[in-house]
Amino acid sequence: MTDRHAAYIVTLAEDIREDDAEHILNALRMVSGVLSVKPVTASYEQTIGRERRDSAWSAALYDLARNGPEGSPS
């Protein structure tokens, strides 16, 4: 027996202005079997999460550039 899918979450690469997103919403509504499409409004929590992720990646890349990979042969 296989699992059944009830929904999909689609994540956009960047936030899109509401007035610029109507064509994307309409395209998603045209997909067979789609019952509804509801946009998720960007929030400060998402901004904080992005900033923390970017900061962690930046620190890790800086450490790699400065110290090299751990355990690499000399």
C-alpha positions in Angstrom: 0.0 0.0 0.0 1.4 3.5 -0.8 1.0 6.8 0.9 -1.5 9.3 -0.4 -0.5 13.0 -0.9 -2.9 15.6 0.5 -1.0 18.8 -0.4 2.3 20.2 -1.6 4.3 23.1 -0.2 6.0 25.2 -2.9 8.8 27.5 -1.7 9.7 30.5 -3.9 13.3 31.5 -4.4 12.5 35.1 -3.5 9.5 37.0 -2.0 7.2 38.3 -4.8 5.0 41.3 -4.5 1.4 40.4 -4.2 0.4 42.4 -7.3 3.1 40.7 -9.3 2.1 37.1 -8.2 -1.3 36.8 -9.8 0.0 34.9 -12.9 1.8 32.4 -10.7 -1.3 31.8 -8.6 -3.4 31.4 -11.7 -0.9 28.9 -13.2 -1.0 26.8 -10.0 -4.8 26.8 -10.0 -4.7 25.3 -13.5 -2.8 22.2 -12.4 -5.0 19.2 -12.5 -6.3 18.2 -9.0 -5.5 21.6 -7.3 -8.4 22.5 -5.0 -7.1 25.8 -3.8 -4.0 28.0 -3.8 -3.3 30.3 -0.8 -0.3 32.5 -0.7 1.8 32.7 2.5 2.7 36.3 3.5 6.3 36.9 4.2 7.0 37.7 7.9 9.8 38.9 10.1 10.3 35.3 11.3 11.3 34.3 7.8 13.6 37.2 7.5 15.3 36.3 10.8 15.7 32.7 9.6 17.3 33.8 6.4 19.7 36.1 8.1 20.7 33.4 10.6 21.2 30.9 7.8 23.2 33.3 5.7 25.4 34.2 8.7 26.1 30.6 9.5 27.1 29.8 5.9 29.2 32.9 5.8 31.1 32.0 9.0 31.5 28.4 7.7 32.9 29.5 4.4 35.3 32.0 6.0 36.5 29.3 8.4 37.0 26.9 5.4 39.0 29.5 3.5 41.1 30.4 6.5 41.8 26.9 7.9 41.1 24.5 5.1 39.0 21.4 5.4 39.4 19.4 8.6 41.4 16.3 8.2 42.8 17.1 4.8 46.3 15.7 4.0 49.1 18.3 4.4 
